[in-house]
């Protein structure tokens, strides 16, 4: 069985991420979406449990997709889920340098290959950081995120989440 592992912080999960999951689900027998805690990024808006719950709802229409949330090295997750490949989305050429470096490190550590899927131009400008910024100031993010995520963003910022 071919298993694709799609890791990310997904804080929040947006339509560009969803496009990659849907496309990967046509390439692999199973896709494991792994919400990770990225120590190189600032404190997350949503904790891992919140992200996992949203992800479960967003991908419910894809029976070959399962969700995990972890705080460990990606190659350990790949081993644990039996990943045939790590799946990464590319929005722009600027993503490639960082993604290539990570792919080479992951391959060196584990032998697992990375498959790059370019996002459509429709989502090439969408980034979680930008979505958070728009939502923080009350902007409409419904064109950028699945409805359940939009609902959680509104609720989080109404509660005073991520006050900077």
N, C-alpha and C positions, 0 to 999 in steps of 0.2 A: 504494500500500500504506500502510495506517495503522499507524504505529509509536508505541507508548506507551513512555516512558522512566520507569522507577521507580527513583529514586535514593535512596540512604541509606547510612549508615555500617554498618548491619547487623552490629553488634558486641555480641551475636550476632544473627543472623537468627532471628526467632521466629514462632510460628504466626499472629500478627496480620499480619506481613509476608507470610507465605505466602498467607493469605486474600486480601490485596489483589492479589498476583500472579495468583492463580487467577481472580479476578473480572476483572481487567484483561485477561487472556488471552481472555476471552469478548467483550471490547469492541474489541480491536485485532487486526490480522493478525499482528503481532509485538510482543512485550514485551521490552524490553531492561532487565534489572536491573543497575544500576550501583552497585557497592560503591565508595564514595568515602572518601577521607581527609578528615575534617572537622577543620580546624585549631582550631575553636572548642570542640571536645570534648577531654577528657583523652587521654592516650596510649591507643591501642587495646589491647584484650586480645588480639585476633587481628590479624595483619598482613593486608594486602590479598590476598596469595596464599592464605593460609589461608581467608579469607572467600570468595574466589572458588571455591576447591575445594569448600567446604561447599555453597555456593549451587548449583554444577553438579549435585551429588548430590541436593539437596533438590528441585530443579525438573526433574529428569530425566523425570518423567511428563508434562511440558508441552512438546510439540514446538515450539511457537511462541515459546518463551522462550529468550533467550540472555543470557549473563552477561558483563559487562565490569568491570574494576576500574581506576580512574583516580584521579589526583591533579591535577585541574584544575577550572576553572570549569564549573559545571553547564551553562551555555548552550553551551559549546564541545562538551561531550559530546552534547547534544541535536542540534547541527548535525552532528557527526561520524556519528551513528547515523541521521540523517534522521528525528528524532522529530516526529510530528504533534502530540504533547502530552506534557507531563510529568504523571505520575500520582503523587498523594500521598494517603496514608491519613490519616484523621482519627479519633482515638480519642474525643476529648471537645471540648467547646466551647473549652476552654483551648488546644487545638492550633491553632484556626482563626486567631487573631490573627497568630501567627508565620508560619503557612503562607500566609496571605493576603499578607502583606508580601513573602515570598519570591516568590510567584507574580507579584505586580505588578512586582517588580524583574526577574525572569526575562523577563517579557513585554516590558518596556521595553527590555531589552538585546537580545532576540532575536526578539520577535514570537511566540514559542511560548506557547501557552495551557497552563494547568494544569487538570487534572481532579481533583477531590477525590472520593475514595471513602470513605464512612464505614465503619469496621470494625464488625463485629457486636458486640453487647454481651458476647458470650462472650469477646472478646479486648480489650475496651476498657481494661482495667486493665494489660495486659501491656506492659512497656517493657523494652528491652534492659538499661538500667541496673539495673532491679529483678531481672531474670533473673541478671545477673552477681552481684549482691549475694547472692541466695539460693544460687547455685552456690558462691560463694566460701566460704560457711559450711557447705557440705556438704548443703544442702537439695535436695530432689528437684524438678528443673525439667522433668521429662518431660512434664508437662501443658501446658507453655508453649512448647516448642521441638520441632522435628522430631528424630527419634531420632539422626541423624548429628550434629546440633549438641549434643545432650545428651552424647553420647559425647566429643566434642571439649572440651566444658566440663569434664567430669570429669577428663579427661587433663590439661588446662591447669592446673587447680587442684591436681592431684596433683603437678605439676612445680613448684608454687610460683608460678604466674603471677599477676600483678596483686597482689602483696603490698602492702597498704596498712596 
